Amino acid sequence: MYPPNDRFSIQTKGFPIQNPLPIRSLYTVTTPKAEIERAAPSQVEAVVDSTKNYQDDLQKLGLRIKQHEDHIKFLRTQKNMLEDSILDMQVTIGKYHTSTESVAEKVDAQIEEGTSEYLNQGKSAAGLICQLKACPDIQVSHSPLVKDVLGIVATLGKVDDENLGRLLAEYLGKEAMMALVCKTFDGVKAMESYDKEGVVNRASGLYGIGSSIGRTLEGGFRVICLNDLRPYVGEFITNDPQRRLDLLKPKFPGGEIPCGFIGYAVNLVHIDDHNLFCVTSSGHGLRETLFYHLFSHLQVYRSREDMQQALPFISNGAVSLDGGIIRSPGVFDLGNREEAQVKFPRISGKSSLPENYYEIENILKCKKWNQERLLDDMRREQSLLDQAKFNFEIKKKEFVRFLAQSSQYAPAQYHQQQQQSPASRERLTPR
């Protein structure tokens, strides 16, 4: 089709060369104004959207700030009302305070009478705690460690019958009866410390306190932390001043209660009124925490024979007043046992205080406990309010910085509108 020599020939005829200036003018850099005008529609739209998002965020933060402020105001009102009520009740029972202190001292002396001889002979932690509780004039008696200890198990409950006190002490054992009862785990941790090898540091904790009053501690000891115990979650017997637990009684299919059944051990222990309410941080008393932990559903019968007849109904153990002990289904304590050296004391004389004194005192104690919870709630709300205000200021600075950076893209009338808009100014100011 083409001559062989022309197949790869190159056209050497040149194109006419034109002035390059017009071509270079196509690539001339546009002015900032022209670029802005070209990009203005899309940029302005983005600025408007971002501005709205900032304003929405600021409005939400502002509402959150107001919500926390309202909560604090409400809690403060509740606290003031509670403080007024507490003051009125303190005035009501104020005239009995002196006699109450003397009654408490008398009760303490009676409690120690049953155990002091044994405890004073040894070098136990229980003996040291009893000594410190009996002698508040000792300086270390007011240390945080000692204040966190309510006492030992043997001093925190009493019984109507001396034989029952001995029997329950045998069931629990000496180590449990002499266990120290703390309110918080901080009190438990403060009892002793250790060196790098794990050896107990006898210069600190309870050992250090003992040394400071010339009393040496020997041997181990058990500590019970009330806040860490799982409390009873059922109902209480209605209108019972001792707040006994409403436990289901064992019954035959026909509805009869087994012969000789006296009750549950946890309900047969008498607890001082000031330990019935608000002993733990969650508001529980000693019966539903400490003594429910120790006795659970332990049943008490008049005799071994009665207890044996009721074996099908015994799920957590039982004791009888003539000395029988069933640890758990199928586990019996037999033979002669040693006399309990530490036991629950017997309830003694009646107080001369009015009948409703302890009721008022318990209500007052609960109100003070609620006051502490309100203060905790107020501190928590204040922390949340401070954080919300901080977040608001951060977001506000971001918004102002954004407006400054985007001002070249937004029309002048838009900024003027934003500056004059009361709603815009309101969103930038927390209430």
C-alpha positions as CSV (number, residue, x, y, z in Angstrom):
1,M,0.0,0.0,0.0
2,Y,2.9,2.3,0.8
3,P,6.2,2.3,-0.7
4,P,8.8,0.4,1.4
5,N,10.9,3.5,2.0
6,D,7.9,5.6,3.1
7,R,6.5,3.2,5.7
8,F,8.4,4.8,8.6
9,S,9.1,8.2,7.2
10,I,8.8,11.2,9.4
11,Q,7.1,14.3,8.4
12,T,9.6,17.0,8.6
13,K,7.3,19.8,7.7
14,G,7.0,21.8,10.9
15,F,3.9,23.3,12.4
16,P,3.7,27.0,12.4
17,I,5.1,28.3,15.7
18,Q,2.9,30.8,17.5
19,N,3.7,33.3,20.2
20,P,3.9,31.3,23.5
21,L,2.5,34.1,25.6
22,P,-1.1,33.2,25.1
23,I,-0.4,29.6,26.0
24,R,1.4,30.7,29.2
25,S,-1.5,32.9,30.1
26,L,-3.6,29.8,30.5
27,Y,-1.5,28.8,33.6
28,T,-1.4,32.2,35.2
29,V,-2.0,31.8,39.0
30,T,-5.4,33.2,40.0
31,T,-5.6,35.7,42.8
32,P,-6.8,34.6,46.3
33,K,-9.9,36.6,45.8
34,A,-10.8,34.8,42.6
35,E,-10.1,31.4,44.3
36,I,-12.2,32.2,47.2
37,E,-15.0,33.4,45.0
38,R,-14.8,30.1,43.0
39,A,-14.8,27.9,46.2
40,A,-17.1,30.2,48.2
41,P,-20.4,28.3,47.7
42,S,-19.1,24.9,49.0
43,Q,-16.8,26.3,51.7
44,V,-19.6,28.5,53.1
45,E,-21.9,25.5,53.2
46,A,-19.2,23.5,55.1
47,V,-18.6,26.4,57.5
48,V,-22.4,26.8,58.2
49,D,-22.7,23.0,58.9
50,S,-19.7,22.9,61.2
51,T,-20.9,26.0,63.0
52,K,-24.3,24.4,63.6
53,N,-22.6,21.3,65.0
54,Y,-20.4,23.4,67.3
55,Q,-23.5,25.3,68.5
56,D,-25.4,22.0,69.1
57,D,-22.6,20.6,71.1
58,L,-22.3,23.7,73.2
59,Q,-26.0,23.7,73.8
60,K,-25.9,20.0,75.0
61,L,-23.0,20.8,77.3
62,G,-24.9,23.8,78.6
63,L,-28.0,21.8,79.3
64,R,-25.8,19.2,81.1
65,I,-24.3,21.9,83.2
66,K,-27.7,23.1,84.2
67,Q,-28.8,19.6,85.0
68,H,-25.9,19.1,87.4
69,E,-26.6,22.5,89.0
70,D,-30.2,21.6,89.5
71,H,-29.2,18.2,91.1
72,I,-26.9,20.0,93.5
73,K,-29.5,22.5,94.4
74,F,-32.0,19.7,95.1
75,L,-29.5,17.7,97.2
76,R,-28.6,20.9,99.1
77,T,-32.2,21.4,100.0
78,Q,-32.6,17.8,101.2
79,K,-29.4,18.2,103.2
80,N,-30.7,21.3,104.9
81,M,-34.0,19.7,105.8
82,L,-32.3,16.7,107.2
83,E,-29.9,18.8,109.3
84,D,-32.9,20.6,110.8
85,S,-34.6,17.3,111.6
86,I,-31.4,16.0,113.1
87,L,-31.0,19.0,115.3
88,D,-34.6,18.8,116.5
89,M,-34.1,15.1,117.5
90,Q,-30.8,15.8,119.2
91,V,-32.6,18.4,121.3
92,T,-35.4,15.9,122.1
93,I,-33.0,13.3,123.5
94,G,-30.3,15.7,124.7
95,K,-31.5,15.6,128.3
96,Y,-30.9,11.8,128.4
97,H,-27.3,11.8,127.1
98,T,-25.7,11.8,130.5
99,S,-27.7,8.8,131.7
100,T,-27.1,7.1,128.3
101,E,-23.4,7.3,128.8
102,S,-23.7,5.8,132.3
103,V,-25.9,3.0,131.0
104,A,-23.4,2.3,128.2
105,E,-20.5,2.1,130.7
106,K,-22.5,-0.3,132.9
107,V,-23.3,-2.5,129.9
108,D,-19.7,-2.5,128.9
109,A,-18.6,-3.6,132.3
110,Q,-21.2,-6.4,132.3
111,I,-20.0,-7.6,128.9
112,E,-16.4,-7.7,130.0
113,E,-17.2,-9.5,133.3
114,G,-17.8,-12.8,131.5
115,T,-14.6,-12.7,129.4
116,S,-12.1,-10.3,131.0
117,E,-10.5,-12.8,133.3
118,Y,-9.5,-15.1,130.5
119,L,-8.6,-12.3,128.1
120,N,-6.4,-10.4,130.6
121,Q,-4.4,-13.5,131.3
122,G,-3.3,-14.0,127.7
123,K,-1.6,-11.9,125.1
124,S,-4.3,-12.0,122.5
125,A,-5.5,-9.3,120.1
126,A,-9.0,-9.7,121.6
127,G,-7.7,-8.9,125.0
128,L,-5.9,-5.8,123.7
129,I,-9.0,-4.5,122.0
130,C,-11.2,-5.1,125.1
131,Q,-8.6,-3.2,127.2
132,L,-8.6,-0.3,124.7
133,K,-12.4,-0.1,124.5
134,A,-12.7,-0.2,128.3
135,C,-10.1,2.6,128.8
136,P,-11.0,5.4,126.4
137,D,-8.5,7.6,128.3
138,I,-5.6,5.8,126.7
139,Q,-4.4,7.9,123.8
140,V,-4.2,5.1,121.2
141,S,-7.8,4.2,121.9
142,H,-8.7,7.1,119.6
143,S,-6.6,6.0,116.7
144,P,-8.4,5.3,113.4
145,L,-7.5,1.6,113.6
146,V,-9.1,1.2,117.1
147,K,-12.1,3.3,116.1
148,D,-12.8,1.1,113.1
149,V,-13.1,-2.0,115.4
150,L,-16.5,-2.4,117.0
151,G,-15.3,-5.0,119.4
152,I,-14.9,-8.8,119.5
153,V,-17.8,-11.2,118.7
154,A,-18.2,-12.2,122.4
155,T,-18.9,-8.6,123.4
156,L,-21.3,-7.7,120.6
157,G,-24.3,-9.8,121.6
158,K,-26.0,-11.1,124.8
159,V,-28.5,-13.9,125.5
160,D,-31.4,-14.4,127.9
161,D,-30.0,-17.8,129.2
162,E,-26.5,-18.4,130.5
163,N,-26.6,-21.9,129.3
164,L,-27.5,-20.8,125.8
165,G,-24.6,-18.3,125.8
166,R,-22.2,-21.1,126.7
167,L,-23.8,-23.4,124.0
168,L,-23.5,-20.9,121.2
169,A,-19.9,-20.1,122.2
170,E,-19.1,-23.8,121.9
171,Y,-20.7,-24.0,118.5
172,L,-18.7,-21.1,117.2
173,G,-15.5,-22.0,118.9
174,K,-13.0,-19.8,120.7
175,E,-11.3,-18.4,117.6
176,A,-14.6,-17.1,116.2
177,M,-15.8,-15.7,119.6
178,M,-12.5,-13.8,120.0
179,A,-12.6,-12.5,116.4
180,L,-12.1,-8.8,116.0
181,V,-15.0,-7.1,114.1
182,C,-14.0,-4.2,111.9
183,K,-16.4,-1.9,109.9
184,T,-14.2,-1.5,106.8
185,F,-11.4,-3.3,104.9
186,D,-9.2,-0.3,105.6
187,G,-9.4,-1.3,109.3
188,V,-8.4,-4.8,108.4
189,K,-5.4,-3.7,106.4
190,A,-4.2,-1.4,109.2
191,M,-4.0,-4.4,111.6
192,E,-0.6,-5.4,110.4
193,S,2.0,-4.8,107.8
194,Y,4.8,-6.9,106.3
195,D,8.4,-6.5,105.2
196,K,9.8,-7.5,101.8
197,E,10.1,-11.1,102.9
198,G,6.4,-11.2,104.0
199,V,7.3,-11.3,107.7
200,V,4.9,-9.4,110.0
201,N,6.2,-6.0,111.1
202,R,5.7,-6.1,114.9
203,A,6.4,-2.4,115.2
204,S,3.3,-1.3,113.3
205,G,-0.4,-1.9,113.3
206,L,-2.0,-3.6,116.3
207,Y,1.4,-4.9,117.4
208,G,2.7,-1.3,117.6
209,I,-0.3,-0.2,119.6
210,G,0.1,-3.1,122.0
211,S,3.8,-2.2,122.5
212,S,2.9,1.4,123.2
213,I,0.9,0.4,126.3
214,G,3.2,-2.4,127.3
215,R,1.2,-5.3,126.0
216,T,2.7,-7.9,123.7
217,L,0.7,-9.8,121.2
218,E,1.3,-13.4,120.5
219,G,-0.4,-15.9,118.1
220,G,-2.7,-15.3,115.3
221,F,-6.2,-13.8,115.4
222,R,-9.2,-13.6,113.2
223,V,-10.7,-10.4,111.8
224,I,-14.2,-10.0,110.4
225,C,-14.9,-7.1,108.0
226,L,-18.6,-6.1,108.1
227,N,-18.7,-4.3,104.8
228,D,-17.5,-7.4,103.0
229,L,-20.0,-9.8,104.5
230,R,-23.0,-10.8,102.4
231,P,-26.0,-9.6,104.4
232,Y,-29.4,-11.2,104.9
233,V,-31.7,-10.0,102.1
234,G,-35.1,-11.1,103.4
235,E,-37.7,-9.4,105.5
236,F,-37.6,-8.5,109.3
237,I,-40.3,-9.3,111.8
238,T,-42.8,-6.5,111.8
239,N,-42.6,-4.0,114.7
240,D,-39.8,-5.9,116.4
241,P,-37.5,-3.4,118.2
242,Q,-34.7,-6.0,117.9
243,R,-35.1,-6.3,114.1
244,R,-35.2,-10.1,114.2
245,L,-35.1,-11.8,110.8
246,D,-38.3,-13.2,109.4
247,L,-37.1,-16.7,108.8
248,L,-39.5,-19.5,107.9
249,K,-40.0,-21.9,110.8
250,P,-39.6,-25.6,110.3
251,K,-43.0,-27.3,109.9
252,F,-44.4,-30.8,109.3
253,P,-46.6,-31.3,106.2
254,G,-49.6,-30.7,108.4
255,G,-48.3,-27.3,109.5
256,E,-47.1,-28.3,113.0
257,I,-43.8,-26.9,114.3
258,P,-41.4,-29.6,115.6
259,C,-41.6,-30.2,119.3
260,G,-39.0,-28.4,121.3
261,F,-38.1,-25.9,118.6
262,I,-37.1,-22.6,120.4
263,G,-36.0,-20.5,117.4
264,Y,-33.1,-19.6,115.2
265,A,-29.8,-18.7,117.0
266,V,-29.4,-15.5,114.9
267,N,-32.7,-14.2,116.5
268,L,-31.9,-15.4,120.0
269,V,-28.9,-13.0,120.4
270,H,-29.8,-9.7,121.9
271,I,-28.0,-6.8,120.2
272,D,-27.4,-3.4,121.7
273,D,-29.7,-0.8,120.1
274,H,-26.9,1.3,118.7
275,N,-25.7,-1.7,116.7
276,L,-29.1,-2.6,115.1
277,F,-29.0,0.1,112.4
278,C,-26.5,1.7,110.0
279,V,-23.4,-0.1,111.3
280,T,-22.1,-0.7,107.7
281,S,-21.7,1.8,104.9
282,S,-24.7,0.3,103.2
283,G,-26.9,0.8,106.3
284,H,-27.1,-2.7,107.7
285,G,-27.0,-3.7,111.4
286,L,-25.1,-6.4,113.2
287,R,-27.9,-9.0,113.1
288,E,-28.3,-9.2,109.3
289,T,-24.5,-9.1,108.8
290,L,-22.3,-10.4,111.6
291,F,-24.6,-12.8,113.3
292,Y,-26.3,-14.0,110.2
293,H,-22.8,-14.8,108.9
294,L,-22.0,-16.7,112.1
295,F,-25.2,-18.6,112.6
296,S,-27.1,-18.5,109.3
297,H,-30.2,-20.8,109.9
298,L,-28.8,-22.6,113.0
299,Q,-31.8,-24.0,114.9
300,V,-32.1,-24.2,118.7
301,Y,-34.1,-27.0,120.5
302,R,-34.8,-27.8,124.1
303,S,-33.3,-31.3,124.1
304,R,-31.3,-33.7,122.0
305,E,-34.4,-35.9,121.6
306,D,-36.4,-33.0,120.1
307,M,-33.5,-32.1,117.9
308,Q,-33.2,-35.7,116.6
309,Q,-36.9,-35.8,115.9
310,A,-36.5,-32.7,113.7
311,L,-33.5,-34.0,111.7
312,P,-35.5,-33.8,108.4
313,F,-35.9,-30.0,108.9
314,I,-32.3,-29.2,109.9
315,S,-30.3,-27.9,106.9
316,N,-27.7,-25.7,108.5
317,G,-27.1,-27.3,111.9
318,A,-28.8,-27.2,115.3
319,V,-28.0,-27.1,119.0
320,S,-30.0,-28.2,122.0
321,L,-30.0,-26.7,125.5
322,D,-28.8,-30.0,127.0
323,G,-25.6,-29.8,125.0
324,G,-26.3,-31.4,121.7
325,I,-24.6,-30.0,118.6
326,I,-25.2,-30.8,114.9
327,R,-22.7,-29.0,112.8
328,S,-24.5,-29.8,109.5
329,P,-26.6,-32.6,108.2
330,G,-24.7,-35.8,109.1
331,V,-22.0,-34.1,111.3
332,F,-22.5,-34.4,115.1
333,D,-20.4,-33.3,118.1
334,L,-20.3,-36.0,120.7
335,G,-18.5,-36.7,124.0
336,N,-17.6,-34.4,126.9
337,R,-16.4,-31.0,125.8
338,E,-14.3,-28.4,127.6
339,E,-16.2,-25.5,129.2
340,A,-16.2,-22.5,126.9
341,Q,-13.7,-19.9,128.2
342,V,-15.2,-17.1,126.2
343,K,-19.0,-16.9,125.9
344,F,-21.9,-14.6,125.4
345,P,-23.0,-12.8,128.6
346,R,-26.5,-12.8,129.9
347,I,-28.7,-9.8,129.6
348,S,-28.9,-7.9,132.9
349,G,-30.8,-5.0,134.4
350,K,-33.2,-2.8,132.6
351,S,-32.4,0.8,131.7
352,S,-34.2,3.7,133.3
353,L,-34.5,5.5,130.0
354,P,-37.9,6.1,128.4
355,E,-39.2,3.3,126.2
356,N,-38.9,5.3,123.0
357,Y,-35.4,6.6,123.7
358,Y,-33.6,3.9,121.7
359,E,-36.2,4.2,118.9
360,I,-35.5,7.9,118.6
361,E,-31.8,7.2,118.8
362,N,-31.9,4.7,116.0
363,I,-33.9,7.1,113.8
364,L,-31.4,9.8,114.5
365,K,-28.6,7.4,113.6
366,C,-30.3,6.6,110.3
367,K,-30.8,10.2,109.6
368,K,-27.1,10.9,110.1
369,W,-26.3,8.0,107.9
370,N,-28.5,9.5,105.2
371,Q,-26.8,12.8,105.7
372,E,-23.4,11.2,104.9
373,R,-24.9,9.6,101.7
374,L,-26.3,13.0,100.6
375,L,-22.9,14.6,101.1
376,D,-21.3,11.9,99.0
377,D,-23.9,12.5,96.3
378,M,-23.2,16.3,96.4
379,R,-19.5,15.7,96.1
380,R,-20.1,13.4,93.1
381,E,-22.4,15.9,91.4
382,Q,-20.0,18.7,92.0
383,S,-17.2,16.7,90.3
384,L,-19.5,16.0,87.3
385,L,-20.4,19.7,87.1
386,D,-16.7,20.7,87.2
387,Q,-16.0,18.3,84.4
388,A,-19.0,19.5,82.3
389,K,-17.8,23.1,82.7
390,F,-14.3,22.2,81.7
391,N,-15.6,20.4,78.6
392,F,-17.8,23.4,77.7
393,E,-14.8,25.8,77.9
394,I,-12.7,23.5,75.7
395,K,-15.5,23.2,73.1
396,K,-16.0,27.0,73.2
397,K,-12.4,27.7,72.5
398,E,-12.4,25.2,69.6
399,F,-15.5,27.0,68.2
400,V,-13.9,30.5,68.5
401,R,-10.7,29.2,66.8
402,F,-12.8,27.6,64.0
403,L,-14.7,30.9,63.4
404,A,-11.4,32.8,63.2
405,Q,-10.0,30.3,60.7
406,S,-13.1,30.1,58.5
407,S,-14.0,33.8,58.4
408,Q,-12.5,34.2,54.9
409,Y,-15.0,31.8,53.5
410,A,-18.1,33.0,55.2
411,P,-20.0,36.0,53.9
412,A,-19.8,39.1,56.0
413,Q,-23.6,39.2,56.6
414,Y,-23.4,35.7,58.0
415,H,-20.9,36.6,60.6
416,Q,-22.8,39.8,61.4
417,Q,-25.9,37.7,61.9
418,Q,-24.0,35.3,64.2
419,Q,-22.6,38.2,66.3
420,Q,-26.0,39.8,66.6
421,S,-28.0,36.7,67.3
422,P,-29.0,36.3,71.0
423,A,-29.4,32.6,70.5
424,S,-25.8,32.3,69.3
425,R,-24.5,34.3,72.3
426,E,-26.7,32.2,74.7
427,R,-25.2,28.9,73.4
428,L,-21.7,30.1,74.1
429,T,-22.5,30.8,77.8
430,P,-23.2,28.0,80.3
431,R,-26.1,28.6,82.5
